[in-house]
Amino acid sequence: MKCKYCNADISLAEKICPKCHHSVKEDNPDALRKKKRNRYITIGVSVIAFIFIVSTIGITLQSQQTLTSQTGTSSTAASDKTAGASLDTTYGNLMERFNDNSAAQKEHILLKSIDEKSSSFQYNLLDTLILSGKIDVKNQKLLSVQMIAQPATQDDMVKMVTAIGVLIESFYPSDASAMRKKVLADLGFKQGSDIRTANNVAIQGNTEFHFAFIKDTGYVFIVKNKNAD
């Protein structure tokens, strides 16, 4: 039979289209209601866990800054290390490229403005998708970007994959389409793969992309400098 979303030929035994990763069979109403109910619980737990992690990192960084401020040479070394471990763009540039993307506009997925003086950010990109990240306040360059998704419907899944694809393209404005296809393939988005078992890394230059499915958390997509700790 053919997939009703991408028209690819698929066998009757397939539950998810190997080409576009849409579910072939619709969820029954009871299962869908259960997924939606569990979705909010899981996302809530994920947010709390993420806030705890960010807080822990913040405390650690504060302790490190206190220690290095006592020795000028250590402070300089730490600063150089941070600068070398950033992504080659600012949040402002990333937001502009992301929001100008026609796919993001079609799915109504847009990045939001953030406090430029803050070293981190976090907000709901969609009801089922949380976006967060860290910023080097000295030069405003991104240190990392993370998405956590808990898609409950086929439309949620499409929006998640679209957001990931557009984010990848936003880091490579001069070769967006080719880089999106290559990175997504390396991360497991290819024919015959099951992203529900994904735990893959793709590296392009100094940029590292990591996509994984984590039980009780959902799909996690991380972008960071490969030299970062």
N, C-alpha and C positions, 0 to 999 in steps of 0.2 A: 504494500500500500504506500501512499504518499503522505508526507508530512504536510499538514494544512498550513503550516507557517512558512516553510521554505521550499515545499514541493519536492523534497528529496525522497528517493526511494528508500523505504525502511521495511524491515520484516515485521510480521505480526507479533513476534516475541519481544520486540523492543518496547520499553516503557518510556525512554527518552530518545529524541531524535539525535543521532550521532553527529549531525552536521550543525544544527542550531541550538541543541541542548534544551529544546522545549519538551515538556511532558506530552507524550502521545495520547495518554488516557487522562480524561478529566478527573479531578478528585471528586469523590462523592460528597454531598453536602455536610454530612456529619464529620467526615475527616477534615474538610475545609474549615468548618467552624472550630474544631479542636486545634488545628494549626494556627488559626488566627488568635485563639485564646492563649495558646502556649507562646506565641510569638512575642506578645507584650511582656510576658513574664521573663522570657529568655533575654530579650533586649534590655530589660531593666537590670537583670543580673550582670549582663555584659557591661553596661554603663558603669555600674557600681565597681566592678572589677577593674575597668579601665581607669576610673578616677583614682582608685587605690594605687594602681601602678604608676600613674602620672604623679601622684602625691609622693610616692616612695622615691621616684626618680628625682623629683624636685628637692626633697630633703637631702638626697645623696649629693646632688649638684651643689646645693648650698654649703654642705660640709666641705666639699672639694674646693669651692671658691674661698672659704675661710682659711683653709690650709694653705692654698697656693698664694693667697694675698700676703702671707708672711714671708714668702721667698720670691723675689722678683723673677728669677730664672725659671722657676716652676710655673709661674703665672704665664709667662711668655710661651712656654712649651705647650701648656694646656690650650692657650688661645690659638696657636698655630694648628694644633690637632683638630680643634673644633672647626676651624675654617676649612681645613682640608677634607672634612667629612660631611660637608653640606651638599645639597643638590644644587645644580647650576641654574637656579631660577628663584624668583621671589614668589610669595603667595599672590601678590597683585598680578604678576605676569601670568601665573598659572590660572587664576580666576578669569582673566580676560580671554585667554585662549580657550578655556573650557566652555565658558558661556557663549562664545562666538561659534561653537561647533553646532552644526545643523542637527546632528543626532541628539545632542543634549537638549536642544531647543524642542525637538519633536517629542521627546519623552518628558519634557518639563522638568529637567534636572539641571539646576543652576547652583553654582557655588555662591556663598554669601560673603559679604564684607566682614572683616574682623578687625579687632583692635591692633593696629600696627605696632604698638608698644609692648604687646604681650609676647611672651616666649612660647606660648602654646595656644591651641584653639580646639574647640569641639562643638559640633552641632549636628542636628538631624538633617541630612541632605534630602532624605525621604522618610516616610514613616517607618520603613523597614531597613534604612541605611544610615549609619552613623559615620560621619567624617571627622577625623581629628588629625592633629599634626603638631610638630615642634618647629620653632623658628630661631635662627641666630639673630638676636636683637641688634647685634653690632652692624651687620650688613643686610639684614632683612631676608637673607636667603633661607629657604626651607631646609630643615635637617631631616625631616621624615614626614610622610603622609600615610594615613591608615584608614581603611574602610572596613566596617563590620556590618555584614548583611544577614538578615533572617527572612529570605523570601518565602511567602506563604502561598503565592499564586504564580501562575505562568507569567502574568504581567510584571510581578515583582522580580522574577528571574530575568526577564528581558531588560528591565531597568538596571538591575545590578550589573549585568554583563555590559550594557551600554555605558554605564558610569565608569567601569574599569577601562573599557576601550578608549573612551574619550580622555580619561586621565592620562593614559599612556601616550596618546596622540599629543596631548598638551605639553609633554616634555620634549617632543621632537617635531616642532612646527614645520621644519623644512622637509621632512620625510615621514609625515604623520601616518598615512595609510599603510605603508610598507612596514613601519616599525610596530604598529598596532597588531598587524597580522602575525609578525614574527614573534613578538613577546607573548601574545595570547596563545600561540601554538606551543611555545616553550613551557607555558604555565599549565598546559593540559586542555586547552580549549580547541580540540581537534577531533576529527571524525573517529568514532570508535572509543573515545575516552569517556570516563564518568567523573565529572568534576566533584561529585560527592565523596570521592576518595583522594582528592588532590592534595598534594603537599609539595609544590614545585617552586623552583627558583629560576629566574631568567636574569642574566646580567648583560647589559649593553653599556660598554665603556665603563664609567665609574658608578653607574646607576644599577641598583639591584632591586628586582621585583620579586615578591614572594606571595603566592596564592595558596591557601590551604582551607580545608573544611575541618572545623574543630567541633566535636560533639558538645552539645549544650551551649555553644557560643554562636556557631554559624560559619559563614564564609568570611575569611579574613584576607584582605589584600593590603600589602605593605610596600611602600616605595622608600628607599633610603640609599645613601651612599654606601658602596660596598666596603669602604674603609672604616665605616662607623662601627663602634663597639656593639 
